[in-house]
Amino acid sequence: MENRLSGQMRRRPTNLQGQTMAEFALAMPVLVLLIGGMFLAGFYAFRASSADWGVFITGVGTGSYKTPATSQAKSSVLWQDIRSRLSSSSQNGSRSVRSTISIHDSHPWAFGLHLIEAERGSAWFRLWRFYPGPPPRGGLQ
């Protein structure tokens, strides 16, 4: 009796055949879109962090001791379009450097869509190492 019941419980009902394929066909496009969106978001985040790195390293390179090392600093930025938009300026009187970037682009993509990239950043660097001797009493302003 026990063998006969276990055999009946193992058999699948005939009206459920093909259900797995239909569920897979419905779920797969959604999964592909999610994975593609995660890939694009990761790529954008990597480019944004590269632009932030470029702002930082260009400011440091411009304020380097004796000779500015701006070109060497810019060469560490991976993408040429980001590298070309980095700018920095130093002011000798105030002993500070300002590094900036501004990116506003639109690129054509699939299905007539345009990918928009917008990044803006700036940083001020106070060149503390150019002060001769120890700091004055009360510290630096």
Secondary structure, DSSP 8 states (H G I E B T S, - for coil): -HHHHHHHHHS--GGGTTHHHHHHHHHHHHHHHHHHHHHHHHHHHHHHHHHHHHHHHHHHHHT-SSS--HHHHHTTSS-HHHHHT-EEEEETTTTEEEEEEEEEEEEE-GGG-EEEEEEEEEEEEE-GGGS-SS--TT---
